[in-house]
Amino acid sequence: MNILDQIVAKTKFKLKEKKQGLSIEELISKLDFQNFKESNFKKSLENKTQAIIAEIKKASPSAGIISKNFDPILKAKEYESFGVSALSILTEEDYFLGNIQYLKDIRAITSLPILRKDFIVDDYQIYESKLIGADCILLIASILNDEELKIFSETAEKLKLDYIIEVHNEEELLRIENFSNAIIGVNNRNLKTFEVDINNSIKLKKIFKEDNIFISESGIKSKKDIQQLQQHNINVFLIGESMMKGDFFET
């Protein structure tokens, strides 16, 4: 069982426990369907020569502890001062040491649109994302079948959430080419081997013929990397580790 399989299995196990404490019916009842605001996540990325989604995460399976003195509120304020377009907040607890409370706390102090970064395998998590103040969710093609992608994207649209469908290869990209409302995210990290190559984004951008917003994710360590991607008409970047460590704006 690779690390991705382990994360998915753990997520499903913890969801069963969570549902015992608060059923999906009870969760949905907490939402005010009459007063949903339109998400501005996608809008914050449109028509820009450079849009950065800055990620807030304490740890990852590949890097271990990234931030020993982790202060998500302080980091969010720092990112906002840098002029980033949006935030990505890890909420997966066991492998990334995230927490939904981080997202709720940051939502209270910023107007920047927020992506809930987690491993979504159940509608429950999408309703929960809306409740805690996320503007966008992540749907990972490699852990979801076509029917799940369809159902989860429809739930997101019903809740006026934007959604990123994340792909890793050409096969996954072809699966999602008809999701016209999706933001397409290319993860340059192979989630099975954890090897990183930003050329993965360049290769898939050349193949993709639709006009969805296209994000390069993972492995972006410097302005030079951004310039290389921009040369191939990629203008939106999700940057985590190098920004968490404070390295990115120094290179």
Residue pairs with C-beta under 8 A, 6 or more apart in sequence:
1 9
2 191
2 192
3 61
3 95
3 191
3 192
3 194
4 142
4 143
4 191
4 192
6 95
7 61
7 92
7 94
7 95
7 119
8 119
8 121
8 143
10 94
10 95
11 92
11 118
11 119
11 121
12 121
12 122
14 93
14 94
15 121
15 122
15 124
15 125
18 124
19 124
24 123
24 124
24 127
27 124
27 127
27 128
27 131
28 127
30 131
31 127
31 130
31 131
31 159
36 130
36 159
36 160
37 160
38 160
39 113
39 135
39 136
39 160
39 161
39 162
40 113
40 135
41 86
41 113
41 114
41 115
41 135
41 136
41 162
41 183
42 136
42 162
42 183
42 213
44 51
44 85
44 86
44 112
44 113
45 51
45 53
45 85
45 86
45 183
45 213
45 215
45 236
46 213
48 85
48 235
48 236
49 230
49 235
50 226
50 230
50 235
50 237
51 85
51 86
51 235
51 236
51 237
52 82
52 84
52 85
52 236
52 237
52 238
52 239
53 84
53 85
53 86
53 87
53 88
53 115
53 215
53 236
53 237
53 238
53 239
54 79
54 82
54 84
54 86
54 87
54 88
54 239
54 240
54 243
55 87
55 88
55 89
55 90
55 117
55 238
55 239
55 240
55 241
55 243
55 244
56 72
56 75
56 76
56 79
56 87
56 88
56 89
56 90
56 102
56 106
56 244
57 66
57 67
57 89
57 90
57 96
57 97
57 98
57 117
57 240
57 241
57 244
58 65
58 66
58 67
58 70
58 90
58 96
58 97
58 98
59 65
59 66
59 67
59 95
59 96
59 97
60 66
60 95
60 96
60 240
60 241
61 95
61 96
61 194
62 189
62 194
63 241
65 97
66 240
66 241
66 244
66 245
67 75
67 244
67 245
70 97
72 89
72 102
72 105
72 106
73 105
73 106
73 109
75 244
76 87
76 106
76 109
76 110
76 112
77 109
77 110
79 87
79 112
79 243
80 110
80 112
82 249
84 112
85 112
85 113
85 236
86 112
86 113
86 114
86 115
86 135
86 136
87 106
87 110
87 112
87 113
87 114
87 115
88 114
88 115
88 117
88 238
88 240
89 98
89 102
89 103
89 106
89 114
89 115
89 116
89 117
90 96
90 97
90 98
90 102
90 117
90 118
91 98
91 99
91 100
91 102
91 103
91 116
91 117
91 118
92 98
92 117
92 118
92 119
93 99
98 117
98 118
100 116
100 128
100 132
103 114
103 116
103 132
103 133
103 134
104 132
104 133
106 114
107 114
107 132
107 133
107 134
113 135
113 136
113 162
114 133
114 134
114 135
114 136
115 134
115 135
115 136
115 137
115 138
115 164
116 129
116 132
116 134
116 136
116 137
116 138
117 138
118 125
118 129
118 137
118 138
119 140
119 143
120 126
120 129
120 137
120 138
120 139
120 140
120 144
120 152
121 143
121 144
121 148
123 151
123 152
123 155
125 137
126 137
126 152
126 155
126 156
126 159
126 161
127 155
127 159
129 137
129 161
130 159
130 161
134 161
135 161
135 162
136 161
136 162
136 163
136 164
136 183
137 152
137 156
137 161
137 162
137 163
137 164
138 163
138 164
138 166
138 185
139 149
139 152
139 153
139 156
139 163
139 164
139 165
139 166
139 182
140 166
140 191
141 149
141 165
141 166
141 167
141 168
141 172
141 175
141 176
142 166
142 167
142 168
142 172
142 191
144 152
146 175
149 165
149 175
149 176
149 179
152 163
153 163
153 165
153 179
153 181
153 182
156 162
156 163
157 163
157 181
162 183
163 181
163 182
163 183
164 182
164 183
164 184
164 185
164 215
165 176
165 179
165 182
165 183
165 184
165 185
166 185
166 186
166 187
166 217
167 173
167 175
167 176
167 184
167 185
167 186
167 187
167 204
168 186
168 187
168 190
168 191
168 200
169 200
169 204
170 203
170 204
170 207
173 184
173 186
173 204
173 207
173 208
176 182
176 184
177 208
177 209
177 210
179 212
180 210
180 212
182 212
183 212
183 213
183 214
183 215
184 208
184 210
184 212
184 213
184 214
184 215
185 215
185 217
185 238
186 200
186 201
186 204
186 205
186 214
186 215
186 216
186 217
187 200
187 217
187 218
188 196
188 197
188 198
188 199
188 200
188 201
188 216
188 217
188 218
188 219
188 220
189 195
189 196
189 217
189 218
189 219
190 196
196 218
196 219
197 219
198 216
198 219
198 220
198 225
198 228
198 229
201 214
201 216
201 217
201 229
201 232
201 234
202 228
202 229
202 232
202 234
205 214
205 232
205 233
205 234
206 232
208 214
213 236
214 234
214 236
215 236
215 237
215 238
216 229
216 234
216 236
216 237
216 238
217 237
217 238
218 238
218 240
219 225
220 226
220 229
220 237
220 238
220 239
220 242
220 248
221 242
221 247
221 248
221 251
222 242
222 248
222 251
223 248
223 251
224 251
226 237
229 235
229 237
239 248
242 248
242 251
243 249
